[in-house]
Amino acid sequence: MTQNRDIGLRGTSRRDFIRGVFAASAALGLGPLRAMDMLEKMGGSALADQAKPNYMVNIVLGTGALSRATVIWPVRQVIEQNDPQYAIDGPVDSRFRKANLKNGRTLYNRVVDGKPVFEGKPWTVFVAGSSQAHSTFQTFNGNTVQITQGGNANLFAASAAIQSALHALIPAIGVQRGGQNPVFAPAPPGAPSPSNVPDGRAMVGLFSSSASTLMTRLAPDNNRALFQQYYAAFLGLAKWAKHPAYDRVRGDVRTAMNLVVKNLANELQVKPGQVQQWGGSIAQTDDRLRAITEVLIVTANAFRLGLTAQVTLPAFNDDPHGAFAGNPTELFDGFARSLVSFQNELDNTQDPVMTSKRVGDRSVMTLSGDTTKDPFQRSGWPDGTPGGMNLLFVQGNGLIPHGWFGDVSPNGRTNWDPTTGQNNGNVPTADCTSAACAAVLYAVSGGSKDAVRQFYNGPLDGVINANLTG
């Protein structure tokens, strides 16, 4: 009979140990199941359940490119009025399909390769924020990723603070665009700063460089001996727990991370032909879509290995006024296909921390940007939006009600009430935006209102599925 041992880990040391066990287990080729077995033997199964927050991917479609999301999840009236002048690449009857939502909300999904995208995991679309062209990352007042009512925090930074409980090797990664970094301001206290890289390939090197700075810690003989004890613990011996120099070993937990990089660099990088497999031939030939798809592939690999908790990346930034010229469908489909492939990859990957789940069970995704352009005007796709509206698209993994909050017509926008979730044109835009961000934080936290209250203290019940706990 297995006997659990209390190894005396509390607070940060407890969380550091969990992180080290999973990283070293992966590096040694033992897999997450072996790590779970070790945690069970050394401290009980509760030890492995400390890290509850979800993973997060933020795709920022700047310079007018958020408009591309509206051909994946179009505005309701664009579909229902079916005007040929509207900004979709019809025909409506075959290109889009209404999602079967039990909550009474409306959502239309793009049909790609004969199937509605994200049919099994419907998205949420918030009418939120304001439109202001053009910017790569949201820095203007009234953008869709900043809480300004009931708190003051950037959505990505606040999410990273919540995700600190995961203790990933690289807590948050930002992919640059033309040397610009994703915006994480205002950052609340305790939020880790993102590690910024120029592209997906540089993400692989980021893990390597983070570990390489620790290599010298193994140089002294006494450190090497202590590391050998730690190494033996990962193999199931666990004889170092009461060693008098335990504190020093705990301080060297991260040193084991270099093994992850040495052994798993090939696991992180994009494989030959994988970009085309995910997004189709257009993803291989179109530089814009290829860059997005490569980052998503590396991100999926990093999540699988438990190496990071959040990735924020730019997408397209092509100000697509002429997107409907020629044959626009191929690129629209390619983008949707890459998003679906990313989700499918996560849904089929065992979570490295909670092995009873898949990574896709614990992942949140957002699409945001500076402007959606006018969804009711296909010709020239102008930057201005009805009522100055903007949109925040979210895959909340069941913790946020699916479908649209608010509405958009050719004449303007309709906001919504965070208390009830129902459309209400009298609610200030800032209230809707802040509540939408809070709902995303709720999803990132795995369903914890307490986690959200650090950053937002306004009404929330109308915009979350409070009966779920992640």
N, C-alpha and C positions, 0 to 999 in steps of 0.2 A: 504494500500500500504506500502510495506517495505521501510523504510528509512535507507540509509547507514550512518554510523557514521564514521568520520575520528578520529581514536583513538590516532592519534599522534605518531604512530610508524614509525621510520625511521632507515635505516641502519641495524645494527646487532639486534637491539631490534625488528624490524619488522620480521626478520627471526626467532629469538628466539620465538616470539609469535606464528608464524605459526607452528613451531615444537611442542610447548607446547599444542596448540589446538588439533592437531591430536593425540598426545600421550594420553592426558587426555580424549579425546573423545573415544578412544579405550578402555581405562581403565574403563570408566564408562559404557561401553557397548552400546554407542550411535552409533558407526560406523562412517566411513569417510563421509557419506552423511550428517550426522548431523553436523560434523565439517565444511564441506563446507557451509552449511546453516548459521552457526555461523559467518564464515568469511565474507559471503555475507552481513549479517546484520550489522556487526561491522566495515567493512572496504572496502567493495566492492569486486567483484569477482577477480579483479586484484591482490588482496592480496594473494589469494591462488595459483597464478600462478608464484610466484617468483622462486620456486625451479625447474629448468629445467634439470639439469644433470641427466643422467641415472644411474641405478644400475649396478654393475659389479661383476662378479665371475671369478676368475682366478684359473684354475686347472693346477698345476705344476706336470707333470709326469716325475719325476726325476729318476736317476739311470737307464737310458736307457728305461724307460717306455713310453716315448713319441712315441716309435714305435707302441704302441697299438692304437694310433690315426690313424696310416696309414692303419689299417684294417677297419676303419670306413669311412675315406675319402682317398682312396688309390691314389698313384702316377699314373698319366695318363698312362704312358707306361707300368706300371705293369698290368693294365687291358687290354690295347689294344694289347699288345704283347702276353699276356696269356701264359706265360711260366710256367710250373708246378714247376720250381725251385724258382719262385719268392715268396716273403713273404706275401702271403694271403692264406686264408683258403677256396678257391674256393668251388664249381665250379663258374667260373666268371659269366656265363650267368644268374644264379639264385641268386647269393650272392650279386651282385652289379648292380646298375642301374644308367645310365647317367642322370644327372639333366637337366631339360629343362630350360636353362638360355637364356634370351633374349639379353644378352650383348655379346654373342659370346664366352665367356670363357668356360672352361671345368671343370666339377666337377662330380665325381662318388660318389654315396652314398651307404653305406651298406644297405642291405635289412634285416630288423628284423621283425619277426612276420608278414611277408607277405607285409611289406610296407617299402619304402625307408625312412631312418631316416631324420628328418628335411626337409621333402619334401616341406613343405610350408614356411620354413625359411632357405634357403640355406646358407651354411657357405662360408667363404673365407679362402684360404690357401696361405700364403706368403712364398716363398722361401727367407729365411732371416737368418742372423747370421751364426754361425759356430757350428759344432758338437764337443763336447769334453766330453768323458765319464771319470769318472762318478761323478755326484754330485746330491744331493737332491734338492737344489735350485740353480738357475743360479748365480754363482759368478765369472765365468771365463770371460776373455776379449772376445768380439765378441758374447756374448749371444744374444738371440732374443728379450729381453725385456728392452734394454737400448738404449736410443738415444745418439749417439756419434757424429753425423754430423748435423750441424745446431742447436745444443743445447746439453745439457748434463743432462739427467734425467732418472731415472728408471720409466718404464711404470706404475707400480702399484702405486708408490708414486705420480707421476704427476696426475694420474687419481684421487687419493684421494684428491689432492689439488683442482681439478676441482669440485669434489663432495662435497666440504665443503659447497657449497651453499645449499645442502640438509639439513644440520644441524641435522644429525642423532644422536641418543643417543650415539652410538658407531660408529664413522665415518668409520673405517676400522678394519677388523678382520683378523688375520693371524693364521692359524692352523699349529701347529708345526709337525715336523717329527723327532722322536728320540731326542727331546730337541732343535732341530734347528729351527730357525724362518725363515719364508719367507723373501727374500731379498727385501728391500725397498730403497736401496742405489744405486746411489746418490739421496737423497731426495731434491727436490727443496724447496725454502723458502715457508712457509705456508702450507706445506703438513703435515697432522696429522700423528702422529706415530701410527702404527697398534697396536691393543690390541691382544696379542698372547695367544692362549689356546692350550691344547694338543689334543683335539678332539671335535666332534660335541656336545657331552653331556656337555662339559665344556662351550660351547658357551652360553647355557641357563643360567648357573651360572654367566657368565660374565655380562649379563644384570642385574642380581640381585645385584651383588656386586657393580656395578656402581651406582645403585640407592640407595643402603643401606647407602652409605657414606653421603647422603644428609638427612637422617632421622632426625638427630638432629636439622636441620634448623627449624623444626616445633615445637620444644620444648617450646620456649618462647611464652607467651600468645599473644604478639603483632604479632609475625609471624603467629601464628595459626589463628588469626583474619583476617590477610591479605590473608592467603591461602583460608579461607572460602569465601572471596570475589572473589578470582580467580576461585574457584570451581563454584560459582554461575554464573560467566561469561560463563563458559563452558556449563552450562545448559541453557543459553540463556538470562540471566538477564543483563549481561554486565554493571553493575552499578558502577564498580570500576575504569573505565577508567580515570576519572579525580580526583581520590583520591590523596591527597597530598603526600602520601607515595608510589606512583606508582612505583618509581624507585626501591624501596625495593622489591615490588611484582615482578617486572620484573627480579630482581636478583634471585628470588626463583622459576622461571618458571620450572627449571629442577626438583624441588622437586616433582612435579606432576608425574615424571617418576616412582617413586616407586610404584605408583598405577598400572602402566602398568605391572610391574613385579609381584606384588601380585596377580593380576587378570588374567594375561595371561601367566604365566609360563607353564601351561598345553597346551596352544596354540603353544608354541615354540617347545616342545619336540617331539621326534619321537613316533608315536602311535604304539601299538602292531600290527604286521603284515604289517606295512607300507613299510618296507624295501623290503620285498618279493613282495609286490604289485608294487613297482617301478621298481625293477631290476630283478624280477623272483627269483626262488628258489636259484640260484647260488649266488645272492646278500645276501641271508641270511646265506649261509653256507661258503662262501669264505670271510675270514676276511678282505682281501684287498678291495674287492668291497663293503662289508658292511660298512666299515669306510667311504668310499667316499659317499655312498648313504645317510648315516646318516647326514653327514655335509650338503649335498644338501637339505635334507628335512628341517633341522633347518634353513638353509639359506632362503629357500622359505618362511618359516613362519615369519622370521624376516623381510624380504622385505614386506610381506603382512601387517605387523604392522608398517612399516616405522621406524624400530629400528636401521638399519645399512644401509650403502650405498655400501659396498664392502667387499667381503670375498675372501681370497686367501688360497687355501688348497693344500696339497700334494696328490698324487695319485699313488698307486701301489708301486713304487720304488723297483721293484722286478728283474731288470736286466734280462728280459725274453729271454735269449738265447735259451732256450728250449721250448718256448711258443707253438710251433706247434706239440709237441709230444702229443700223445693220442688224445683227443677230444678238440681242442682249441676253437671251435665255441661257446660253451656254455658261456665261460667267455667273449669272444669278444662281443657276443650279449648282455650279461648282462650289460657290461659297457655302450654300446650304448643305451640300454633300460633305464638305470638310467638317462642318459643325456636327453633323449627324455621326460621321465617322469617329470624331473625338468622343462624343457621348457613348457611342457603342463600345469603344475601346475601354472607357472607364467602367461601363456596365459589365464588362467581361473580365475585369481585373480584380483579384482579391485585395481587399484593403490590408495594408501592411500593419495596421494597428489593431483594428477590430476585424478579425479574420472571419467572423460570421457574416460580414457584409462585403459588398463590392465597393470599389472606389466611387463608382457612379452613384451609389446609395448615399454618399457623403460628399457630394460636390455641388457647388453653386456656380452659376455662370451669369454674367451680365454683358449686355451690349449697350453702349452709350456713345454720345458724340455731341458735336456742336449744333447740328441742325439735321432734320429729316428731309429737308426741302419740302416743296408743296406736293402732297400726295394726290392732289386733284388736278395737277397740270403736268402732263407728260412732255409736252413740247418745251425743250430747254430746261426742264426740271428746275424751276427757280428756287432760290434759297429761302425766300420768305415762307412762313408756315401759317396756317389759319390760327388767328388769335395769338400768334407768337409762340405756339405750343412746341414742346419737345417731348421725347419719349424715352423711357427707360425699360429695356427688355430684360427679363429675368427668368432663369431656370432655377426655381426655388426648391426643387426636390420635394414637393408636396407640403412644404411648410408655409407656402404662400398660396392663396387661392388662384387657380388658373384663370386665364382670360384677361379681358380688358378692364381696367379701372379708369373711368372717364370715357370721353368720346370725342371724336373730331368730325366736323362737317366742313363743307366748303366755306362756310361763313364764320367759323370760329371753333373754339375748344369748349369742352365741358369738364370741369374739375370734379372731384369726388370727396366724400367725407371719410376721414380716417377712422372715425368712431363706428360707422355703420358699413363702410365700404361701398355705399351707394353713390351714384352720380349726384352731384350737387354743384351747380354753377356758382353758388355764393361762397364757396370755400376758397380762401386765398391760395394762390399757386404755391407759395412757400410752404404752407402747411401740408399740401399734398406731396410735395417733393421730399420734405423731411420725413414724413411718414413712410413714403416708398423706400427711402434709404434705410429707415429703421426696420422695415419688413425684411430687407435683404440681410441686415445684421442679425435678425432673428433666425433666418435660415442658416447663415454662416455659423451661428452659435450652436446649431443643432436643436433649437427650440427653447432657448432660455430668455425669458423676459428680463431677468436680472442682468444678464450680459448686455442687453440692449440699453438698459436704464443708465449705464455709465455714460452714454453718448446722446440719449434722447429720452425725454420724460413726457412727451405728448401722448395723445390717444393712439392706440395700436391695434385694438381688438378687431376692428373692421378689416384689417389688411393681413391678418395671419390666420393660420389654422392652428389655433391654440391647443387643440386636442392631441396634436402630434408632439412627440418629444424627441424625434431624431433617432 
